[in-house]
Amino acid sequence: MKNKKLWVWLVVFLVLVVIYLIYNYYKDDNIYLVNVNTSTKKIENINLAKRNKMKVYYPSTNYKDLNRKIDKNISYYITYFNDYLKGANLLDNQFYELNIDYDVYQYERYISYVFYVEIDKGYDYFYDIVSINYDRNANKVVDIDDLIDMDSDIIDTLSNYSKNSLIKDEKLNQNDYTLNLVNSATDRDKNNFKNFAFSREGLILFFKKGQVGAYGLCNFIVVVPYEKIEKIIKND
């Protein structure tokens, strides 16, 4: 009888551990992902003869314009990968991989999809982050130019806030090299802030590997509170 009770408590404990791990997996510095009414498409191919594999996940939504934008971006990276394989001198005993996954965020009328692209080239890696934002009220894709139209000072705001946030990170303020990367990545250039997402906690800015730190470091994010960009949120 005692052994049976021990097994029951062990099962309960394991279930709680799994719940805890899942909870922590789906949050990042208190940035919480959301569930929206979408389905996930999958492309999973392995070509043993040509030593390459592809694992691509992307959403199918209820919005045609949004789907077209997503499909266009996914097709771009698949084509890029296939073209690379055609022109590369492939190494023996090396698998070449394309991996794409995504997260989804939501705030009021906005839905944001953030795609993480990784290509293993055998001797090198290619990383990219791409965000696609959709305004459900206006039925349109929203990019950095749209934010500028809503608020002409938005680039200055994002530049100042992200720079001040990133230089507080110990991994990025160790020497002149990393500080120069931060200064360059947060300069008043709209392309520095083209990857963003609307979340409950604020506007998330995404900086990919190598953009604000060495390639060995992770991606970085900066969360800009909505009170800093009120014109964007209040704009109808």
VENZIKA-V692704 format. One line per field, one symbol per residue. ss: DSSP state (H for helix, E for strand, L for the rest). A space follows every 50 residues. Layout:
ss = ???
This chain:
ss = LHHHHHHHHHHHHHHHHHHHHHHHHLEELLEELLLLLLEEEEEEEEELLL LEEEEEEEEELLLHHHHHHHHHHHHHHHHHHHHHHHHLLLLLLLLEEEEE EEEEEEELLEEEEEEEEEEELLLLEEEEEEEEEEELLLLEEELHHHHHHH LLLHHHHHHHHHHHHHLLLLLLLLLHHHHHHHHHHLLLLHHHHLLEEELL LLEEEEELLLLLLLLLLLLEEEEELHHHHHHHHHLL
